[in-house]
Amino acid sequence: MPTTTTTATVTVFLLLLLFLSGTGIPLSSAAPIPGLDSFLTQQSRIDPKSTKDPFPSLPSSLKKSLSSSSPGHLHIPSLISSLLSLSVPIPLHVRLVGPDFTSSSLLTSFLQSSVTSSHFHLISTPSPSQHSLSVTHSLHLDVSSSPSSLSSSLSAAISSALSASPSSLRSPLLSISYTTVDSIISRHFDSEKSDNSVYIYILNLGVKSKQPYAYSYYHADSSAGYTNCLGTLWTGNKRYLWIDLGAGPVDYGPALSGDGVLPRGEFHPLAALHGGPKSDKALLSEFASLIYSAYQVLVVPPLRIPVHFESSLIVQLIHIHASGSEDLTGLDWNMIEKSFRNEANDGGGLLFGNQSLEFKKYSIKYEECSICSFAISRSTNSFTSRFLFDNYTLIVSEYLDSKRLHQILSDSAEEFRRVAGLQEEEFGSRVLPVYVFDLDIHTILLLDRYHQTIAFRDMVIAVRTKTAQTVSDYSCNGRHVFTRTRELQRPLVGAILQSMWGVSPTHLIWSPTHKSTLVDYTWSVGQTPFGPFSEVSSLSFVQKDAARRNFILTSLNYSVTSAIDVLESVDAHGGDRNLLKQKQYVEFIQRWHLFRYKLDKTVSALSHYDFEMAFYYLKSSDHDLYAIHDLVYTASQEIEASLVCFKDPPFPWAALSFSAAGFLALSYVYAKRDRLFRNKRKQF
């Protein structure tokens, strides 16, 4: 009896397999193809730019394995669904530093219940429905407590720095340098790092201080005309971030009104340990919220704009200034270039191995450039503000409309090229002009009232006047933030990052729930070239990783959408069996499975932050995608139309006879209606 049951079970299973193969439904997992991975790895060493198609060099055994991966005809909806299910697993390690952390498992459960797979997002897009890319990401979390030796070292270093720090009369916070903690965290990160992933250190050390403290990121102290914005976190050059929950509380953001403020008090997760006592569960929920925000903004930030790969990147720095010698104070071109050169020359920097970055400087005298004065005069607008002196007074101020200025510069690009003597760059280079208007006026003139620089897709515009500084609409730790309008180096670094690499500012994020861009300044202190609170123009791992990831995500999204288009074309022509001949069908199957394999390898390399291998697999998959398009196009041109004739049906004599009889009967009744339906009246 058991033998009979087992035989029947095996028979049913085999019949089910045959049914799935015959209906074209893909099986749950395809068997790996031996030798394919080693072949492509060898090709990546021979041709790292993937300039040649490796398919003709494939051994016949590998081609045979690729063609035998599909036993039945292709099921197009399932293939499209598999393309749209590409997901990049993102490993994230959270280290809890301090003796007061209770349960890491509860923190893990909070995060896993709140974090789901989400799409990579795009902030600026021509179509409102295209803010989500085809590729998703999923968080793979590892939470654990750090060794007690790390917390002891950090506590001793912070206590020593606090005892040596004098009290400030201008700030309620003691200021200590971020290097006090960062040097220790960096050494621990180097000793612990086992793979390419991001580490977040959450510090709860319980350091006793006579006065609240926070970290300074700049060497200058606050004064009557300068505000040094202190914070409680730091993003490193390497892939780590640390947050000191015992520091603060700090507050920064718009002074009067606006979005993204980090409020004073205990209403933000950064200040969770300050204020009234909370339960362990409430504290861990606040920590989970903070980690999730860091994951969204710093680990998987949205793309500012889509950026396509070009092997040559050229930045044209065009300085438009008054007659006489150029005043480069606050506009040191070499420092701006150095901010990118240091990262470009680093192995884990902004560029791929086969990319080049070049800066070219040009100078234009404002008096000799008629189009420059025209652009400024046409873009100048005014606004009024109310100030309370002895009574309310209206003051009229001017600003530059960035959109109008951008339109004039775009329309007059050839004129600027002639006046500045710009060289004609070779085809295939991405050229970004940076227009800096250095105006000889003594009033404040900003772009759109608030900005020193504005980044567009095709250019960067910056402006400054002779006025040294102004009070901004932002505050930090109870003090107004001053904008040093002559200092353009850091704003230009951030604007070039947005336009050339599509790096999003650390205070902007796209929300699919709100279907709009949200502003949050939580992560806009420390090592970031964005926002009004940072004085640092160097780049952290956030900007460096995003710069290369954005190229890959843009190309990967294009490959997926293009592959879906060709699959829909195959389906529209009746399916692969009806469209493709036998020889074409075999090559199509081989190309498709090779293309899909390379996409999977691209996603895997992205997960391990191996951008070079991800770039190779993606460029190599372009050869297969082009070949698939060519096969489908050729096959569609060879389709022959045929006309199949049918015999005419017999004449419906019976129906016609019944209709005629019925018509004659009705006609007879109508003609004899008076005789058949006359009224019988009573005769008198």
C-alpha positions as CSV (number, residue, x, y, z in Angstrom):
1,M,0.0,0.0,0.0
2,P,2.8,2.6,0.8
3,T,4.5,1.7,-2.5
4,T,1.3,2.4,-4.4
5,T,0.8,5.8,-2.7
6,T,4.4,6.9,-3.4
7,T,4.1,5.9,-7.0
8,A,0.9,7.8,-7.4
9,T,2.4,10.9,-5.7
10,V,5.5,10.9,-8.1
11,T,3.2,10.5,-11.1
12,V,1.0,13.4,-10.1
13,F,4.2,15.5,-9.5
14,L,5.6,14.7,-12.9
15,L,2.3,15.5,-14.6
16,L,2.2,18.8,-12.7
17,L,5.7,19.6,-14.0
18,L,4.7,18.8,-17.5
19,F,1.6,21.0,-17.2
20,L,3.6,23.9,-15.9
21,S,6.1,23.6,-18.7
22,G,3.4,23.2,-21.4
23,T,1.5,26.3,-20.2
24,G,4.6,28.5,-20.1
25,I,4.4,29.2,-16.4
26,P,8.0,29.7,-15.1
27,L,9.2,27.4,-12.4
28,S,10.0,28.8,-9.0
29,S,13.8,28.9,-9.4
30,A,16.1,28.2,-12.3
31,A,19.1,26.0,-11.8
32,P,22.4,27.9,-11.8
33,I,24.4,27.5,-15.0
34,P,27.9,26.2,-14.2
35,G,30.7,28.2,-15.6
36,L,28.8,31.3,-16.5
37,D,29.8,33.3,-13.5
38,S,33.5,32.6,-14.0
39,F,33.3,33.4,-17.7
40,L,31.8,36.8,-17.0
41,T,34.2,37.5,-14.2
42,Q,37.1,36.8,-16.6
43,Q,35.5,39.1,-19.3
44,S,35.3,41.9,-16.7
45,R,39.0,41.7,-16.2
46,I,39.7,41.7,-20.0
47,D,37.1,44.4,-20.9
48,P,36.1,46.3,-17.8
49,K,34.2,48.9,-19.8
50,S,32.3,46.2,-21.6
51,T,32.9,47.8,-25.0
52,K,32.5,44.4,-26.8
53,D,29.6,41.9,-26.6
54,P,30.8,38.8,-24.8
55,F,28.0,36.7,-26.2
56,P,29.9,35.5,-29.4
57,S,32.7,34.4,-27.1
58,L,30.4,32.2,-25.0
59,P,31.4,28.5,-25.2
60,S,28.8,26.3,-26.9
61,S,28.1,24.4,-23.7
62,L,27.1,27.6,-21.9
63,K,24.9,28.6,-24.9
64,K,23.2,25.2,-24.8
65,S,22.6,25.6,-21.0
66,L,21.1,29.0,-21.6
67,S,18.7,27.8,-24.3
68,S,17.6,24.8,-22.2
69,S,16.6,27.0,-19.3
70,S,13.1,27.4,-20.8
71,P,11.4,24.0,-21.5
72,G,8.1,25.6,-22.8
73,H,7.1,28.9,-24.4
74,L,7.6,32.1,-22.5
75,H,4.9,33.4,-20.3
76,I,5.2,37.2,-20.9
77,P,3.2,38.5,-17.9
78,S,5.4,36.4,-15.6
79,L,8.6,37.7,-17.2
80,I,7.4,41.3,-16.8
81,S,6.5,40.6,-13.2
82,S,9.9,39.1,-12.5
83,L,11.6,42.3,-13.9
84,L,9.5,44.5,-11.7
85,S,10.4,42.4,-8.7
86,L,14.1,43.3,-8.8
87,S,15.1,44.4,-5.3
88,V,18.4,45.5,-3.8
89,P,18.9,44.1,-0.3
90,I,20.6,46.8,1.9
91,P,22.5,45.5,4.9
92,L,22.5,47.9,7.8
93,H,24.4,47.3,11.1
94,V,23.2,49.1,14.2
95,R,25.6,49.2,17.2
96,L,24.2,50.2,20.6
97,V,26.9,51.8,22.6
98,G,26.4,52.2,26.3
99,P,25.3,50.3,29.4
100,D,21.8,51.6,29.5
101,F,20.5,49.8,26.4
102,T,18.1,47.0,27.5
103,S,16.8,44.9,24.6
104,S,18.2,44.9,21.0
105,S,15.6,42.3,20.0
106,L,12.7,44.7,20.7
107,L,14.4,47.4,18.7
108,T,14.8,44.9,15.8
109,S,11.1,44.0,15.9
110,F,10.1,47.7,15.9
111,L,12.2,48.3,12.8
112,Q,11.1,45.1,10.9
113,S,7.5,45.9,11.5
114,S,7.7,49.4,10.2
115,V,10.2,49.0,7.3
116,T,8.9,47.3,4.1
117,S,10.3,47.0,0.6
118,S,10.1,50.4,-1.1
119,H,11.1,51.8,-4.5
120,F,14.0,54.1,-5.1
121,H,12.6,57.5,-5.7
122,L,13.2,60.4,-7.9
123,I,12.5,64.0,-6.8
124,S,12.5,66.0,-10.0
125,T,10.8,64.4,-13.0
126,P,8.9,65.6,-16.0
127,S,5.9,63.4,-15.2
128,P,4.1,63.3,-11.8
129,S,3.7,59.5,-12.1
130,Q,7.4,58.8,-12.6
131,H,8.8,59.5,-9.1
132,S,9.3,55.8,-8.4
133,L,11.9,53.8,-10.2
134,S,11.3,50.2,-11.3
135,V,13.9,48.9,-8.7
136,T,13.1,48.4,-5.0
137,H,15.2,48.1,-1.9
138,S,14.8,46.1,1.2
139,L,16.4,46.6,4.6
140,H,18.4,43.7,6.1
141,L,19.0,44.7,9.7
142,D,21.6,43.6,12.2
143,V,21.3,45.1,15.7
144,S,23.7,44.3,18.5
145,S,25.4,45.8,21.5
146,S,29.0,47.0,21.2
147,P,31.7,45.9,23.6
148,S,32.0,47.7,26.9
149,S,35.5,48.8,26.0
150,L,34.2,51.1,23.3
151,S,31.7,52.8,25.6
152,S,34.4,53.2,28.3
153,S,36.8,54.8,25.8
154,L,34.1,57.2,24.5
155,S,33.0,58.1,28.0
156,A,36.5,58.9,29.1
157,A,37.2,61.0,26.0
158,I,34.0,63.0,26.3
159,S,34.5,63.6,30.0
160,S,38.0,64.9,29.4
161,A,36.9,67.2,26.6
162,L,34.1,68.6,28.7
163,S,36.4,69.3,31.6
164,A,38.7,71.2,29.3
165,S,35.9,73.2,27.6
166,P,35.1,76.6,29.0
167,S,31.5,77.7,29.5
168,S,30.0,79.9,26.8
169,L,28.1,83.1,27.5
170,R,26.4,83.1,24.1
171,S,25.2,79.5,24.1
172,P,23.6,77.2,26.7
173,L,25.6,74.3,25.3
174,L,29.2,73.4,25.9
175,S,31.1,73.0,22.6
176,I,33.4,70.0,22.1
177,S,35.0,68.9,18.8
178,Y,33.4,66.1,16.9
179,T,36.8,64.5,16.5
180,T,36.7,63.6,20.2
181,V,34.2,60.8,19.3
182,D,34.9,60.3,15.6
183,S,38.5,59.2,16.0
184,I,37.4,56.4,18.4
185,I,34.4,55.4,16.3
186,S,36.5,55.3,13.1
187,R,39.1,53.0,14.7
188,H,36.4,50.6,15.9
189,F,34.7,50.7,12.5
190,D,38.0,49.6,10.8
191,S,38.5,46.8,13.3
192,E,34.9,45.5,13.1
193,K,34.1,46.0,9.4
194,S,33.7,42.6,7.7
195,D,31.8,43.6,4.6
196,N,30.8,46.7,2.6
197,S,27.8,47.9,4.5
198,V,26.7,50.9,6.6
199,Y,27.1,51.0,10.4
200,I,25.1,53.3,12.7
201,Y,26.4,53.8,16.2
202,I,23.8,54.9,18.7
203,L,25.5,56.4,21.8
204,N,23.9,56.4,25.2
205,L,26.9,56.8,27.5
206,G,25.3,58.5,30.5
207,V,28.1,61.0,30.7
208,K,27.6,63.5,33.6
209,S,28.2,67.1,32.7
210,K,27.7,70.4,34.5
211,Q,26.1,71.8,31.4
212,P,24.5,70.3,28.3
213,Y,27.0,69.8,25.5
214,A,27.0,69.3,21.7
215,Y,29.5,68.9,19.0
216,S,31.2,71.6,17.0
217,Y,32.1,70.9,13.3
218,Y,34.0,74.2,12.6
219,H,36.9,75.8,14.3
220,A,35.3,79.2,14.9
221,D,33.1,80.0,18.0
222,S,29.8,81.8,17.9
223,S,30.0,85.5,18.0
224,A,27.7,88.5,17.6
225,G,28.0,88.2,13.8
226,Y,28.4,84.4,13.4
227,T,26.5,81.4,14.6
228,N,28.4,78.1,15.0
229,C,25.6,75.5,14.7
230,L,26.3,72.6,17.1
231,G,24.8,69.2,16.6
232,T,24.8,65.7,18.0
233,L,25.7,63.5,15.0
234,W,28.4,62.9,12.4
235,T,28.5,61.1,9.0
236,G,32.0,59.8,8.3
237,N,34.1,59.5,5.2
238,K,33.8,55.8,5.6
239,R,30.4,54.1,5.8
240,Y,29.5,54.8,9.3
241,L,27.3,57.3,11.2
242,W,27.2,58.0,14.9
243,I,24.5,59.7,17.0
244,D,25.1,60.8,20.6
245,L,21.7,60.7,22.3
246,G,23.2,62.1,25.5
247,A,24.3,65.3,23.8
248,G,21.9,68.3,23.4
249,P,19.1,68.9,23.2
250,V,19.7,70.9,20.1
251,D,17.2,72.7,17.8
252,Y,17.6,74.1,14.3
253,G,15.4,74.8,11.3
254,P,13.3,77.7,10.0
255,A,13.2,80.5,12.6
256,L,9.6,81.7,12.2
257,S,7.7,79.4,9.8
258,G,8.5,76.6,7.4
259,D,8.9,72.8,7.2
260,G,11.7,70.6,8.5
261,V,12.4,72.2,11.9
262,L,14.0,70.1,14.6
263,P,12.1,71.5,17.6
264,R,13.3,72.4,21.0
265,G,12.5,69.9,23.8
266,E,11.8,66.2,23.8
267,F,9.5,66.1,20.7
268,H,12.1,64.7,18.4
269,P,13.8,61.3,18.5
270,L,17.2,63.0,18.8
271,A,16.1,64.4,22.2
272,A,14.4,61.2,23.4
273,L,16.6,61.0,26.5
274,H,15.9,64.5,27.5
275,G,12.8,65.6,29.3
276,G,10.5,63.4,31.4
277,P,11.1,59.7,32.1
278,K,9.9,57.2,29.5
279,S,9.5,53.5,29.5
280,D,12.0,51.3,27.7
281,K,9.5,50.5,25.0
282,A,8.8,54.2,24.3
283,L,12.5,54.9,24.1
284,L,13.2,52.0,21.7
285,S,10.3,53.2,19.5
286,E,11.9,56.6,19.3
287,F,15.3,55.0,18.4
288,A,13.6,52.9,15.7
289,S,12.1,56.0,14.2
290,L,15.5,57.7,14.2
291,I,17.2,54.8,12.5
292,Y,14.5,54.5,9.9
293,S,14.9,58.2,9.1
294,A,18.6,57.8,8.7
295,Y,18.1,54.8,6.4
296,Q,15.7,56.7,4.2
297,V,17.8,59.9,4.0
298,L,21.4,58.7,4.2
299,V,21.5,55.1,3.2
300,V,19.0,55.0,0.3
301,P,18.5,58.7,-0.5
302,P,16.3,59.7,-3.5
303,L,17.8,60.9,-6.8
304,R,17.6,64.6,-7.3
305,I,17.4,64.1,-11.1
306,P,18.1,61.1,-13.4
307,V,21.7,61.0,-14.5
308,H,23.0,59.0,-17.4
309,F,26.6,57.7,-17.6
310,E,29.2,59.7,-19.6
311,S,32.8,58.8,-19.6
312,S,33.9,62.4,-19.6
313,L,32.6,65.0,-17.1
314,I,33.5,68.6,-17.6
315,V,32.6,71.5,-15.3
316,Q,32.9,75.0,-16.9
317,L,33.4,77.6,-14.1
318,I,32.3,80.9,-15.6
319,H,33.1,83.9,-13.4
320,I,31.2,87.1,-14.4
321,H,32.8,90.0,-12.5
322,A,33.3,93.8,-12.6
323,S,36.2,95.3,-14.4
324,G,39.5,95.2,-12.7
325,S,41.1,92.3,-10.8
326,E,39.0,89.3,-9.8
327,D,38.2,89.1,-6.1
328,L,38.4,85.4,-5.3
329,T,37.9,85.7,-1.6
330,G,35.2,83.2,-0.7
331,L,35.4,81.9,-4.3
332,D,38.5,79.8,-4.5
333,W,38.2,77.8,-7.6
334,N,41.1,75.5,-6.5
335,M,39.3,74.7,-3.3
336,I,36.1,73.9,-5.1
337,E,38.0,71.6,-7.5
338,K,40.0,70.0,-4.7
339,S,36.7,69.0,-3.0
340,F,35.9,66.9,-6.0
341,R,39.5,65.9,-6.9
342,N,40.2,64.4,-3.5
343,E,37.1,62.2,-3.8
344,A,37.7,61.4,-7.5
345,N,41.2,60.2,-6.9
346,D,40.0,58.1,-4.0
347,G,39.2,54.5,-4.9
348,G,35.8,54.8,-3.3
349,G,35.0,58.3,-4.5
350,L,32.7,59.9,-7.0
351,L,33.9,58.4,-10.3
352,F,34.0,55.0,-12.0
353,G,37.3,53.6,-13.1
354,N,36.9,54.7,-16.7
355,Q,35.5,58.2,-15.9
356,S,37.4,61.5,-16.1
357,L,36.6,64.8,-14.4
358,E,37.9,68.1,-15.7
359,F,37.4,71.7,-14.4
360,K,37.8,74.6,-16.9
361,K,37.8,78.2,-15.7
362,Y,36.6,81.2,-17.7
363,S,36.4,84.9,-16.9
364,I,34.0,87.5,-18.3
365,K,33.9,91.2,-17.5
366,Y,30.4,92.3,-16.7
367,E,30.7,95.7,-18.5
368,E,31.8,94.0,-21.7
369,C,29.0,91.4,-21.6
370,S,25.7,92.9,-22.8
371,I,23.8,89.7,-22.5
372,C,24.9,89.4,-18.8
373,S,23.5,92.8,-17.9
374,F,20.3,92.0,-19.9
375,A,19.9,88.7,-18.0
376,I,20.3,90.4,-14.6
377,S,18.0,93.3,-15.3
378,R,15.2,91.1,-16.8
379,S,15.5,88.7,-13.8
380,T,15.4,91.3,-11.1
381,N,12.2,91.4,-9.1
382,S,11.2,93.1,-5.8
383,F,9.3,92.2,-2.7
384,T,8.2,94.1,0.4
385,S,8.8,93.2,4.1
386,R,7.3,94.7,7.2
387,F,9.6,95.7,10.1
388,L,8.7,97.2,13.4
389,F,10.8,100.2,14.3
390,D,9.0,103.1,15.9
391,N,6.1,101.9,13.9
392,Y,5.6,99.3,11.1
393,T,7.6,100.1,8.0
394,L,7.5,98.6,4.6
395,I,11.0,97.9,3.1
396,V,11.4,97.1,-0.6
397,S,14.1,94.5,-1.4
398,E,15.2,92.9,-4.6
399,Y,15.9,89.3,-5.7
400,L,16.7,87.4,-8.9
401,D,14.1,85.1,-10.4
402,S,16.2,81.9,-11.0
403,K,13.7,80.4,-13.6
404,R,13.8,83.5,-15.7
405,L,17.5,83.8,-15.5
406,H,17.9,80.2,-16.4
407,Q,15.7,80.7,-19.5
408,I,17.7,83.7,-20.7
409,L,21.0,81.8,-20.2
410,S,19.7,78.8,-22.0
411,D,18.4,80.9,-25.0
412,S,21.7,82.8,-25.1
413,A,24.1,79.9,-24.7
414,E,25.8,80.6,-28.0
415,E,26.4,84.2,-27.1
416,F,27.9,83.3,-23.8
417,R,30.1,80.8,-25.6
418,R,31.4,83.5,-27.9
419,V,31.9,86.1,-25.2
420,A,33.7,83.8,-22.8
421,G,35.6,81.9,-25.4
422,L,34.2,78.5,-24.4
423,Q,35.7,75.6,-26.3
424,E,33.5,73.1,-28.2
425,E,33.7,69.9,-26.2
426,E,33.9,66.5,-27.9
427,F,30.8,64.4,-28.4
428,G,29.9,62.1,-25.5
429,S,31.0,64.4,-22.7
430,R,28.7,65.7,-20.1
431,V,29.3,69.5,-19.8
432,L,28.0,71.5,-16.8
433,P,28.3,75.3,-17.0
434,V,28.5,77.1,-13.7
435,Y,27.6,80.8,-14.0
436,V,28.8,82.9,-11.1
437,F,27.5,86.5,-11.2
438,D,29.9,88.6,-9.0
439,L,28.0,91.9,-9.0
440,D,29.5,95.2,-8.0
441,I,26.5,96.4,-5.8
442,H,26.3,96.9,-2.1
443,T,22.8,95.5,-1.4
444,I,21.7,91.9,-0.8
445,L,20.6,90.1,-4.0
446,L,19.9,86.4,-3.7
447,L,18.2,83.9,-6.0
448,D,14.5,83.4,-5.3
449,R,15.0,85.6,-2.1
450,Y,16.8,82.9,-0.1
451,H,19.5,81.0,-2.1
452,Q,23.1,81.8,-3.1
453,T,23.1,79.0,-5.7
454,I,20.4,77.1,-7.7
455,A,21.1,73.8,-9.4
456,F,19.3,73.0,-12.6
457,R,19.5,69.9,-14.8
458,D,21.8,71.7,-17.4
459,M,23.5,74.4,-15.4
460,V,24.3,75.9,-12.0
461,I,23.6,79.6,-11.3
462,A,25.2,81.5,-8.3
463,V,25.2,85.2,-7.3
464,R,27.0,87.3,-4.8
465,T,27.4,91.1,-4.2
466,K,29.7,93.3,-2.1
467,T,27.6,92.7,1.0
468,A,29.4,90.3,3.3
469,Q,26.6,88.7,5.2
470,T,22.9,88.8,6.1
471,V,20.6,87.3,8.6
472,S,18.8,84.3,7.2
473,D,15.4,82.9,8.0
474,Y,16.9,80.0,10.0
475,S,17.9,79.6,13.6
476,C,20.1,77.2,15.4
477,N,20.1,76.6,19.2
478,G,18.2,79.8,19.8
479,R,20.4,82.1,17.6
480,H,19.7,83.3,14.1
481,V,21.9,81.8,11.4
482,F,23.9,84.3,9.4
483,T,24.4,83.8,5.7
484,R,27.9,84.8,4.6
485,T,26.9,85.9,1.1
486,R,30.5,86.3,-0.1
487,E,31.3,82.6,0.7
488,L,30.3,80.5,-2.3
489,Q,32.6,77.5,-2.1
490,R,30.4,75.2,-0.1
491,P,27.1,76.1,-1.9
492,L,28.7,75.6,-5.2
493,V,30.0,72.1,-4.2
494,G,26.4,71.1,-3.2
495,A,24.9,72.6,-6.4
496,I,27.4,70.8,-8.7
497,L,26.7,67.5,-6.9
498,Q,23.0,67.9,-7.6
499,S,23.4,68.8,-11.3
500,M,26.3,66.6,-12.3
501,W,25.6,63.5,-10.2
502,G,22.0,63.9,-9.2
503,V,22.8,63.8,-5.5
504,S,19.8,64.9,-3.4
505,P,20.3,67.4,-0.5
506,T,20.2,65.9,2.9
507,H,17.1,67.8,3.9
508,L,14.9,66.7,0.9
509,I,13.1,63.4,0.5
510,W,10.3,62.2,-1.7
511,S,7.3,60.9,0.1
512,P,5.0,58.5,-1.9
513,T,2.4,58.9,0.8
514,H,2.2,62.6,0.5
515,K,3.1,62.6,-3.2
516,S,5.4,65.5,-2.7
517,T,8.8,66.4,-1.5
518,L,9.2,66.7,2.3
519,V,11.8,68.9,4.1
520,D,13.6,67.6,7.2
521,Y,16.8,69.3,8.5
522,T,17.6,66.5,11.0
523,W,20.6,65.3,9.0
524,S,21.7,68.7,7.7
525,V,24.5,69.3,10.3
526,G,28.0,67.9,10.3
527,Q,29.7,66.7,7.2
528,T,27.4,67.8,4.4
529,P,27.7,70.5,1.7
530,F,23.9,71.1,1.8
531,G,21.7,73.3,3.9
532,P,22.2,76.5,5.9
533,F,23.6,74.9,9.1
534,S,26.8,73.3,7.7
535,E,30.1,74.9,7.2
536,V,31.8,71.8,5.8
537,S,32.3,71.4,2.1
538,S,33.9,67.9,2.3
539,L,31.8,64.9,1.3
540,S,30.8,62.0,3.5
541,F,30.0,58.4,2.4
542,V,26.4,59.6,1.8
543,Q,27.3,61.8,-1.1
544,K,30.0,59.6,-2.5
545,D,27.9,56.4,-2.6
546,A,24.9,58.3,-4.0
547,A,26.9,59.8,-6.8
548,R,27.8,56.4,-8.3
549,R,24.6,54.6,-7.3
550,N,22.6,57.2,-9.2
551,F,24.3,56.4,-12.5
552,I,23.6,52.7,-12.0
553,L,20.0,53.1,-10.9
554,T,19.2,55.4,-13.8
555,S,20.6,52.9,-16.3
556,L,19.0,49.9,-14.5
557,N,15.6,51.6,-14.6
558,Y,16.0,52.3,-18.3
559,S,17.0,48.6,-19.0
560,V,14.0,47.3,-17.1
561,T,11.5,49.6,-18.8
562,S,13.1,48.9,-22.2
563,A,12.9,45.1,-21.7
564,I,9.3,45.4,-20.7
565,D,8.6,47.3,-23.9
566,V,10.1,44.5,-26.0
567,L,8.2,41.8,-24.1
568,E,4.9,43.6,-24.7
569,S,5.8,43.8,-28.4
570,V,6.4,40.1,-28.5
571,D,3.0,39.5,-26.8
572,A,1.3,41.9,-29.2
573,H,2.6,39.8,-32.1
574,G,1.1,36.6,-30.8
575,G,3.9,35.3,-28.5
576,D,7.4,34.1,-29.0
577,R,6.5,30.9,-30.8
578,N,4.3,32.7,-33.4
579,L,6.8,35.6,-33.9
580,L,10.2,34.0,-33.9
581,K,11.5,31.4,-36.2
582,Q,13.4,28.4,-34.7
583,K,16.9,29.9,-35.1
584,Q,15.7,33.3,-33.9
585,Y,13.8,31.7,-31.0
586,V,16.9,29.9,-29.7
587,E,19.0,33.1,-29.8
588,F,16.2,35.1,-28.1
589,I,16.0,32.5,-25.3
590,Q,19.8,32.6,-24.8
591,R,20.0,36.3,-24.9
592,W,17.1,36.8,-22.5
593,H,18.4,34.4,-19.8
594,L,21.9,36.0,-20.1
595,F,20.3,39.5,-19.8
596,R,18.3,38.5,-16.8
597,Y,21.4,36.9,-15.2
598,K,23.4,40.1,-15.6
599,L,20.6,42.2,-14.0
600,D,20.6,39.9,-11.0
601,K,24.4,40.2,-10.8
602,T,24.0,44.0,-11.0
603,V,21.6,44.0,-8.1
604,S,23.8,41.8,-6.1
605,A,26.9,44.0,-6.7
606,L,24.8,47.1,-5.6
607,S,23.9,45.3,-2.4
608,H,27.6,44.9,-1.6
609,Y,28.5,48.5,-2.7
610,D,30.6,47.1,-5.5
611,F,29.8,49.8,-7.9
612,E,32.5,48.8,-10.4
613,M,31.1,45.3,-10.9
614,A,27.6,46.6,-11.0
615,F,28.6,49.0,-13.7
616,Y,30.2,46.2,-15.7
617,Y,27.3,43.9,-15.6
618,L,24.9,46.7,-16.5
619,K,26.9,47.8,-19.5
620,S,27.3,44.2,-20.6
621,S,23.6,43.6,-20.3
622,D,23.1,46.5,-22.8
623,H,24.5,44.3,-25.6
624,D,21.9,41.6,-24.9
625,L,19.1,44.1,-24.6
626,Y,20.1,45.6,-28.0
627,A,20.2,42.1,-29.6
628,I,16.8,41.2,-28.2
629,H,15.3,44.4,-29.7
630,D,17.0,43.7,-33.0
631,L,15.6,40.1,-33.1
632,V,12.1,41.2,-32.3
633,Y,12.2,44.0,-34.9
634,T,13.6,41.7,-37.6
635,A,11.1,39.1,-36.9
636,S,8.2,41.6,-36.9
637,Q,9.3,42.8,-40.4
638,E,9.2,39.3,-41.7
639,I,5.6,38.6,-40.7
640,E,3.5,37.8,-43.8
641,A,-0.1,38.7,-44.0
642,S,-2.5,36.1,-45.3
643,L,-6.2,36.2,-46.3
644,V,-8.3,33.2,-45.5
645,C,-11.5,33.0,-47.6
646,F,-14.7,31.3,-46.2
647,K,-17.7,29.9,-48.2
648,D,-20.8,32.0,-48.3
649,P,-23.6,30.6,-46.2
650,P,-26.7,29.2,-48.1
651,F,-29.5,31.6,-48.9
652,P,-32.1,31.6,-46.0
653,W,-35.2,30.5,-48.0
654,A,-37.0,29.2,-45.0
655,A,-36.6,32.4,-43.0
656,L,-37.6,34.5,-46.0
657,S,-40.7,32.3,-46.6
658,F,-41.9,32.7,-43.0
659,S,-41.3,36.4,-43.2
660,A,-43.3,36.8,-46.4
661,A,-46.2,34.7,-45.1
662,G,-46.3,36.8,-41.9
663,F,-46.3,40.0,-43.9
664,L,-49.2,38.8,-46.2
665,A,-51.2,37.8,-43.2
666,L,-50.7,41.1,-41.5
667,S,-51.6,42.9,-44.8
668,Y,-54.9,40.9,-45.1
669,V,-55.9,41.7,-41.5
670,Y,-55.2,45.3,-42.0
671,A,-57.2,45.5,-45.3
672,K,-60.3,43.7,-43.7
673,R,-60.1,45.5,-40.4
674,D,-63.5,47.2,-40.7
675,R,-65.2,44.0,-41.5
676,L,-63.4,41.9,-38.9
677,F,-63.5,44.5,-36.0
678,R,-66.7,46.5,-36.7
679,N,-68.8,47.5,-33.8
680,K,-72.1,45.7,-33.3
681,R,-74.6,48.3,-32.3
682,K,-78.1,47.8,-31.0
683,Q,-80.7,48.3,-33.7
684,F,-83.8,50.3,-32.9
